[in-house]
């Protein structure tokens, strides 16, 4: 193919390379497995730049979802538990998923029901804010549960983000008037 996408036909490699050199361009192999091999005459540096530019644009539209982790013990105090619950709620309101881990040590492992009750209590506190993605499960000496923001909560966090993006623009217009 030529630089504008037109078909140049089947030709020997040396002839195609000579044509590319005359136009001050590169010969790039597009489909190496095709018979005959398909090559294109183009500015390879410009092509790589356009590809990188497209990738950056694609990344702009994506929101990275972090999985944050909160660790608790089966013997946690009431006040400490409530503090952890507030932390989880704040993370969920920020749009992140949260992995809640109950860590057992020594003989505590025989009382997995205590950890399960703690996780159920946490879910009761977060009713309407969180949705369980992964039910509580044991893995070694730890019990895990993964929470995600509820759809209503996700919509609220998106609205907050949009307002935050718009707020600096409004401030700039106020400064321009002064």
C-alpha positions as CSV (number, residue, x, y, z in Angstrom):
1,X,0.0,0.0,0.0
2,X,1.1,3.5,-0.6
3,X,1.2,6.4,1.8
4,X,-2.4,7.4,1.1
5,X,-3.7,3.8,1.4
6,X,-3.8,3.1,-2.4
7,X,-2.8,-0.4,-3.7
8,X,0.6,-0.5,-5.4
9,X,0.3,-4.2,-6.3
10,X,2.7,-7.1,-5.8
11,X,6.3,-6.1,-6.2
12,X,9.7,-7.4,-5.1
13,X,11.0,-6.2,-1.7
14,X,14.0,-4.3,-3.2
15,X,11.7,-2.4,-5.5
16,X,9.3,-1.5,-2.6
17,X,12.2,-0.4,-0.5
18,X,13.6,1.8,-3.3
19,X,10.1,3.4,-3.7
20,X,10.0,4.1,0.0
21,X,13.5,5.7,0.0
22,X,12.6,7.9,-2.9
23,X,9.6,9.3,-1.0
24,X,11.6,9.6,2.2
25,X,9.3,7.2,4.0
26,X,9.5,3.8,5.7
27,X,8.3,0.4,4.6
28,X,6.3,-1.2,7.4
29,X,5.2,-4.9,7.4
30,X,1.5,-4.8,8.2
31,X,0.5,-8.5,7.8
32,X,3.5,-10.8,8.0
33,X,1.4,-14.0,7.9
34,X,-0.4,-13.1,4.7
35,X,0.7,-14.6,1.4
36,X,2.2,-12.5,-0.1
37,X,3.3,-10.4,2.9
38,X,1.5,-7.1,3.1
39,X,3.6,-4.0,3.6
40,X,2.8,-0.3,3.7
41,X,4.8,2.8,2.9
42,X,4.4,5.4,5.6
43,X,6.2,7.6,8.0
44,X,6.8,5.2,10.9
45,X,7.6,7.9,13.5
46,X,4.3,9.7,12.7
47,X,2.4,6.4,12.9
48,X,3.8,5.5,16.3
49,X,3.0,9.1,17.5
50,X,-0.6,8.7,16.3
51,X,-0.9,5.3,18.1
52,X,0.4,6.7,21.4
53,X,-2.0,9.7,21.0
54,X,-5.0,7.3,20.5
55,X,-4.0,5.3,23.6
56,X,-3.8,8.4,25.8
57,X,-7.2,9.4,24.6
58,X,-8.6,6.0,25.5
59,X,-7.0,6.1,29.0
60,X,-8.6,9.5,29.7
61,X,-12.1,8.1,29.5
62,X,-11.3,5.2,31.8
63,X,-11.8,5.4,35.6
64,X,-9.4,3.2,37.5
65,X,-11.2,1.3,40.2
66,X,-9.0,0.6,43.2
67,X,-9.7,-2.3,45.6
68,X,-8.9,-0.8,49.0
69,X,-8.5,-3.1,52.0
70,X,-9.6,-2.8,55.6
71,X,-8.3,-5.3,58.2
72,X,-10.0,-6.2,61.4
73,X,-9.6,-8.8,64.1
74,X,-12.3,-10.9,65.7
75,X,-11.6,-9.2,69.2
76,X,-12.1,-5.7,67.8
77,X,-13.7,-3.2,70.2
78,X,-17.0,-1.5,69.4
79,X,-15.6,2.0,68.9
80,X,-12.7,0.7,66.7
81,X,-15.3,-1.3,64.7
82,X,-17.4,1.8,64.1
83,X,-14.3,3.8,63.1
84,X,-13.4,1.1,60.5
85,X,-17.0,1.1,59.3
86,X,-16.8,4.9,58.7
87,X,-13.5,4.4,56.8
88,X,-15.2,1.7,54.6
89,X,-18.1,4.0,53.9
90,X,-15.8,6.9,52.9
91,X,-13.9,4.6,50.5
92,X,-17.2,3.4,49.0
93,X,-18.4,7.0,48.6
94,X,-15.2,7.7,46.8
95,X,-16.1,5.0,44.2
96,X,-13.6,2.4,45.3
97,X,-14.2,-1.3,45.9
98,X,-13.3,-2.4,49.4
99,X,-12.0,-5.8,50.6
100,X,-12.7,-6.3,54.2
101,X,-10.4,-8.9,55.9
102,X,-10.9,-10.5,59.3
103,X,-7.5,-11.8,60.4
104,X,-7.3,-14.7,62.8
105,X,-4.3,-15.6,65.0
106,X,-3.7,-18.8,66.9
107,X,-6.7,-20.4,68.3
108,X,-9.1,-17.7,67.1
109,X,-9.4,-19.7,63.9
110,X,-11.8,-22.1,65.8
111,X,-14.3,-19.2,66.1
112,X,-14.9,-18.2,62.4
113,X,-18.5,-17.5,63.3
114,X,-17.3,-14.4,65.2
115,X,-15.7,-13.0,62.1
116,X,-18.7,-13.9,60.0
117,X,-21.0,-12.0,62.5
118,X,-18.6,-9.0,62.3
119,X,-18.9,-8.9,58.5
120,X,-22.7,-9.2,58.7
121,X,-22.8,-6.4,61.2
122,X,-20.7,-4.2,58.9
123,X,-23.0,-4.9,56.0
124,X,-26.0,-3.9,58.2
125,X,-24.3,-0.6,58.9
126,X,-23.5,0.0,55.2
127,X,-27.1,-0.9,54.0
128,X,-27.8,1.2,50.9
129,X,-24.2,2.3,50.5
130,X,-22.6,-1.0,49.5
131,X,-23.3,-4.1,47.6
132,X,-21.6,-7.4,48.3
133,X,-19.5,-8.5,45.3
134,X,-18.0,-11.5,47.0
135,X,-19.7,-13.2,50.0
136,X,-17.5,-13.9,53.1
137,X,-15.1,-16.7,52.5
138,X,-12.2,-18.3,54.3
139,X,-8.8,-18.5,52.8
140,X,-6.1,-19.8,55.2
141,X,-6.1,-17.8,58.4
142,X,-8.2,-14.9,57.0
143,X,-11.9,-14.3,56.1
144,X,-12.6,-12.0,53.2
145,X,-15.6,-10.1,51.8
146,X,-15.5,-7.7,48.9
147,X,-17.9,-4.7,48.7
148,X,-18.7,-2.4,45.9
149,X,-20.5,1.0,45.9
150,X,-24.2,0.5,45.3
151,X,-25.5,1.8,41.9
152,X,-27.1,4.8,43.7
153,X,-23.9,5.6,45.4
154,X,-21.9,5.3,42.2
155,X,-24.2,7.8,40.5
156,X,-23.8,10.2,43.5
157,X,-20.0,9.9,43.3
158,X,-20.1,10.6,39.5
159,X,-22.1,13.8,40.1
160,X,-19.6,14.9,42.7
161,X,-16.7,14.3,40.3
162,X,-18.5,16.3,37.5
163,X,-19.1,19.2,39.9
164,X,-15.5,19.1,41.0
165,X,-14.4,19.3,37.3
166,X,-16.8,22.2,36.6
167,X,-15.9,24.2,39.8
168,X,-12.4,25.4,38.7
169,X,-13.9,26.5,35.4
170,X,-16.4,28.7,37.2
171,X,-13.6,30.2,39.3
172,X,-11.6,31.1,36.2
173,X,-14.5,33.1,34.8
174,X,-14.9,35.0,38.0
175,X,-11.2,35.8,38.0
176,X,-11.5,37.0,34.4
177,X,-14.2,39.5,35.3
178,X,-12.1,41.1,38.1
